[in-house]
């Protein structure tokens, strides 16, 4: 496999990842503000993050850098 073509896609992956982390933290913090005990809020962070991977996965794959497999050696 040849290197990715420049930096294409890395900015898009970074934006999608930051949005994913921010939304996971916001939803977890929202549960805490609604009165969920801290111990359960920490535990809820993992399933919330896992469930948010479902809608975010197409964003990650769409922005993934492409490799040039047809390049001459």
N, C-alpha and C positions, 0 to 999 in steps of 0.2 A: 504494500500500500504506500502510495506517495504522500508527501505532506499536504496539508490542507492548502487551498489556494488563498494565500495571504491570511488575513484575519477575518475573512467572511464568516459571519455567523456568531463569532464570539461575543459581540456586543448584544445581539439578540438573546443569546442564552443567558447572559449576565442580567439583562433586564427581566427576563422571565423568572430567573431564580430569585432575584430580589423581590419581585412581586409575590412569588410563592411564599417566601419566608415572611414577608410583611403581613400577608393575609393570614398565615398560620398564627403568627404572634398576635395579630389583632383579634382573631376569633377566640384564641385562648385567653387573652386579656379581657375580652368581653364576657366570657364565662365567669371569670374571677370577679369582675365588677357586678355581675348579676347575683353574686353571693355564693358561688361554688367554693368550697374550702380549698385552700392553697394546695394541699396534698393531692386532691382530685384534679385540680387544674393542671398540675405538673404532669400527672398521668394522662390527662386528656390531650396534651400537646402531641403525643405520638400518634394516636388514631386520627386526630385532626390533620396532621401533616400527611399521614398515609392516604386519607380520603381526598385531600386536595391534590395529590399526585394524579388522580384520575382526570380531572379537567385540564391540568397543566401539562400532562405528558405530550399531547400533540404540539404544544408550543415549544417544548424542549426539542422534540424531534424535527420540527419544521425549521428551527434555527440552528440545528447542528451543522458544523462545518462539513463541507463535502470534500472528498478526496478524489484525486485524479488517477483512477486506475488504468487509464488508457495512455498515460504518458510514456514516451519512449525511454528506454534505459540507457 
